[in-house]
Amino acid sequence: MGVSNKNAQDNIQPKGNKKPLQVLHISKKDTQKNSPEIQNEQPNSQEEIKKEDIPNKPQIIKDESIKEIEDSNEKTKSFDISQQELNRPLNFSEQNTDFQLERTVDEFDFDESAFLEALNANEPIGATGETISGKVIAIESDGLYVDIGGKAPGYMPKKECGLGVITNFKEKFSIGLEMEVLVIKEQNADGMVTVSARALILRQSWEKVSTYAKNGELINVLINGFNRGGITCDVDGLRGFIPRSQLEDGENHQSFVGKTLKVAFIEVNPESRKLVLSEKKASLVSKLASLELGQLIEGEVLAVKPYGFFIDLGGASGLLHQSSLTNGSIRSLREVFKEGEMIKALISEIDLEKGRIGLNTALLENSAGELIIDKQKVMQEATERALKTKALFDKKEQDK
């Protein structure tokens, strides 16, 4: 008699539809607790169970981009920590050991006084245009060497040793000769500067003639050449030029060569090396030298200009400016004086450098505008009235 089992069909699995085996992670404890039935069902699985005694930890495979982001985050975190440490103020009290700041001398330190002293020792001596006193220490065929107190001597070429051609070069200069020189070229790579005695002489000559011109002095020059425009001369080593128009006799200007003339200065320009002289101005200055401030002169009106009158003083001309004509108001200069008229005026200015004479008639008036109202009376009494104004000019000279 058979016993029916309702679940029997459920336990019977079709042969053709087997389920895949499931991998079980079994430890030793679980293996020992298994029933003999399971061991009988899997007699050959002992070795597999032994291999699976140690459970395998599943590996997580990370994407490369994720790894880069994590590495970047780690670096940023480390940098932030380091930055916090740098920004954190030092507190030496937190340290157990005593810490003392001490400055030590190393290769980057230097003594300031020694440094300045070294700079002064290597400072070049002799800038261009500087005058230096020196002593001759060596003489060569093409020049000489002068000790100027620098780390290297100054070199003076033969052509710079003086004016003109030097024939007895070694006789004129000797070892130990003291002289003043002018630096014309700054030091080269060897620390040597180029000096010149000639340039110093010429500089001193320019300074001298500039003073002559300012004071209105006259000099005598020897004429040594001529050209189409005039004649040339030597002035303390400088080349002077006298235009034909500034000669008393400009027609035969070549005949002046070898003669001595008295001349005055018209233009003195050291920068352009321009030195212009005049024989005519010398004659004028000679006449001016005999004049005095406040002196009454008489002359002819040569020309009437918008700004005043030019008066002939016998070889020289004076300017009677409209501001010095009268203390009154005038409409036209010609209502006062005319060309060719003889007038009297006071000398109010003498400029020897420019060869200019300033005149004044307003000081001869007893009242403002008197020269316009009664010109004849002012001219007749000019000598007496000039005596009264002489004291004003004498005081003006004393105040200079």
Buried (B, 14 or more C-beta within 10 A) or exposed (E): EEEEEEEEEEEEEEEEEEEEEEEEEBEEEEBEEEEEEEEEEEEEBEEEBEEBEEEEEEEEEEEEEEEEEEEEEEEEEEEEEEEEEEEEEEEEEEEEEEEEEEEEEEEEEEEEEEEEEEEEEEEEBBEEEBBBEBBBBEBEEEBBBBBBEBEBBBBBBBEBBBBEEBEEBEEEBEEEBEBBBBBBBBBEEEBBBBBBBBBBBBBBBBEBBBEBBEEBBBBEBEBEBBEEEBBBBBBBBBEBBBBBEBBEEBEEBEEBBEEEBBBBBBEBEBEEEEBBBBBBBBBBBBBBEEBEBBBBBBBBBBEBEEEBBBBBBEEBBBBBBBEBBBBBEBEEBEEBBEEEEEBBBBBBBBEBBEBBBBBBBBBBBEEEBBBBEBBEEBBEEBEEBBEEBBEEBEEEEEEE
